[in-house]
Amino acid sequence: MQASMGSRIAGRRVERRWTQDQLAIRASVSRKYLSRVERDNANPSADVLARIAAALETTMDYLSKGGE
């Protein structure tokens, strides 16, 4: 089974040893919202997903679909 977008975001964040607060600051979102995204309880807009991807130095495609 393929990992969800939230788990891919959380996985990349953990690889960098960042807290949710640290990623939230880098992506200009609230920690509470980022937590909801990582738990798949919120779907980020393209703009927010782009900021998260940039902060994590990955692609939107990887985060949304699992492709690199």
Secondary structure, DSSP 4 states (H G I P E B T S, - for coil): -PPPHHHHHHHHHHHTT--HHHHHHHHTS-HHHHHHHHTTSS---HHHHHHHHHHTTS-HHHHHHS--
